[in-house]
């Protein structure tokens, strides 16, 4: 994914849906599951949807750094280190446990 890329939001749906343009030129539509912070950095969790707009069958999610630029436009950035990814994944698991129970 291109760094600092603004993504369009589909406001017609009850769930907030965005379309990501991937490095290989393909697009994937995702539902925003949550935005949370770890160590003063915001992260966004996206659930890829299939061609029918349903969640993917294997439960795969995408996690990116999330920020807004000086104009307030939302942007995403890749998580660069394994340590950062582990910390963010752990916090997302905690959020899932809080929201959905075990």
VEXLUM-924657 format. One record per residue (C-alpha): residue in three letters; x, z, y. Coordinates in nm, 2 decimals, always signed. Each point is the difference from the previous one (the first is absolute). Layout:
REM residues N
KETOR  res      c1      c3      c2
KETOR  Ala       X       Z       Y
...
REM end
This chain:
REM residues 102
KETOR  res      c1      c3      c2
KETOR  Unk   +0.00   +0.00   +0.00
KETOR  Unk   +0.13   -0.08   +0.35
KETOR  Unk   +0.11   +0.31   +0.19
KETOR  Unk   -0.23   +0.10   +0.29
KETOR  Unk   -0.27   -0.25   -0.11
KETOR  Unk   -0.34   +0.07   +0.14
KETOR  Unk   -0.28   -0.03   -0.25
KETOR  Unk   -0.36   -0.10   +0.06
KETOR  Unk   -0.27   +0.26   -0.07
KETOR  Unk   -0.34   -0.11   -0.13
KETOR  Unk   -0.25   +0.22   +0.18
KETOR  Unk   -0.30   -0.15   -0.17
KETOR  Unk   +0.05   +0.20   -0.32
KETOR  Unk   -0.08   +0.37   -0.05
KETOR  Unk   +0.35   +0.05   -0.14
KETOR  Unk   +0.29   -0.09   +0.23
KETOR  Unk   +0.16   -0.31   -0.14
KETOR  Unk   +0.32   -0.18   +0.11
KETOR  Unk   +0.18   -0.31   -0.11
KETOR  Unk   +0.37   +0.01   -0.06
KETOR  Unk   +0.22   -0.31   +0.02
KETOR  Unk   +0.27   +0.05   -0.27
KETOR  Unk   +0.36   -0.13   +0.01
KETOR  Unk   -0.08   -0.27   -0.25
KETOR  Unk   -0.27   -0.15   +0.23
KETOR  Unk   -0.29   +0.14   -0.19
KETOR  Unk   -0.27   +0.22   +0.14
KETOR  Unk   -0.16   +0.31   -0.16
KETOR  Unk   -0.31   +0.18   +0.13
KETOR  Unk   +0.02   +0.38   -0.02
KETOR  Unk   -0.22   +0.29   +0.07
KETOR  Unk   +0.16   +0.28   +0.21
KETOR  Unk   -0.02   +0.32   -0.21
KETOR  Unk   +0.17   +0.24   +0.24
KETOR  Unk   +0.25   +0.04   +0.28
KETOR  Unk   +0.21   +0.32   -0.01
KETOR  Unk   +0.33   +0.13   +0.13
KETOR  Unk   +0.32   +0.13   -0.16
KETOR  Unk   +0.27   +0.14   +0.23
KETOR  Unk   -0.16   -0.14   +0.31
KETOR  Unk   -0.02   -0.35   -0.14
KETOR  Unk   -0.35   -0.15   -0.07
KETOR  Unk   -0.06   -0.18   -0.33
KETOR  Unk   -0.29   -0.22   -0.12
KETOR  Unk   -0.13   -0.05   -0.35
KETOR  Unk   -0.16   -0.33   -0.08
KETOR  Unk   -0.20   -0.09   -0.31
KETOR  Unk   +0.03   -0.37   -0.09
KETOR  Unk   -0.34   -0.16   -0.07
KETOR  Unk   -0.06   -0.28   -0.24
KETOR  Unk   -0.16   -0.34   +0.10
KETOR  Unk   -0.35   +0.16   -0.03
KETOR  Unk   +0.09   +0.28   +0.24
KETOR  Unk   +0.02   +0.26   -0.27
KETOR  Unk   +0.30   +0.25   -0.05
KETOR  Unk   +0.27   -0.14   -0.23
KETOR  Unk   -0.04   +0.11   -0.36
KETOR  Unk   +0.34   +0.17   -0.05
KETOR  Unk   -0.05   +0.24   +0.30
KETOR  Unk   +0.31   -0.14   +0.18
KETOR  Unk   +0.04   +0.11   +0.37
KETOR  Unk   +0.24   -0.11   +0.27
KETOR  Unk   +0.16   +0.26   +0.22
KETOR  Unk   +0.16   -0.09   +0.34
KETOR  Unk   +0.13   +0.17   +0.31
KETOR  Unk   -0.28   -0.03   +0.26
KETOR  Unk   +0.04   -0.01   +0.38
KETOR  Unk   -0.16   -0.14   +0.30
KETOR  Unk   +0.20   -0.21   +0.25
KETOR  Unk   +0.00   +0.06   +0.38
KETOR  Unk   -0.33   -0.20   +0.02
KETOR  Unk   -0.16   +0.21   -0.26
KETOR  Unk   +0.00   -0.27   -0.26
KETOR  Unk   +0.04   +0.13   -0.36
KETOR  Unk   +0.32   -0.10   -0.18
KETOR  Unk   +0.16   +0.06   -0.34
KETOR  Unk   +0.36   +0.04   -0.12
KETOR  Unk   +0.15   +0.04   -0.34
KETOR  Unk   +0.12   +0.33   -0.14
KETOR  Unk   +0.37   -0.04   -0.02
KETOR  Unk   +0.13   +0.28   -0.23
KETOR  Unk   -0.09   +0.14   -0.34
KETOR  Unk   +0.01   +0.35   +0.15
KETOR  Unk   -0.25   -0.09   +0.27
KETOR  Unk   -0.23   -0.17   -0.25
KETOR  Unk   +0.01   +0.30   -0.23
KETOR  Unk   -0.10   +0.23   +0.28
KETOR  Unk   -0.28   -0.22   +0.12
KETOR  Unk   -0.13   -0.06   -0.36
KETOR  Unk   +0.00   +0.38   -0.06
KETOR  Unk   -0.20   +0.06   +0.32
KETOR  Unk   -0.25   -0.28   -0.10
KETOR  Unk   -0.04   +0.16   -0.34
KETOR  Unk   -0.08   +0.33   +0.17
KETOR  Unk   -0.25   -0.17   +0.22
KETOR  Unk   -0.17   -0.16   -0.30
KETOR  Unk   -0.02   +0.34   -0.17
KETOR  Unk   -0.15   +0.16   +0.31
KETOR  Unk   -0.25   -0.28   +0.05
KETOR  Unk   -0.10   -0.08   -0.36
KETOR  Unk   +0.11   +0.30   -0.20
KETOR  Unk   +0.18   -0.03   -0.33
REM end
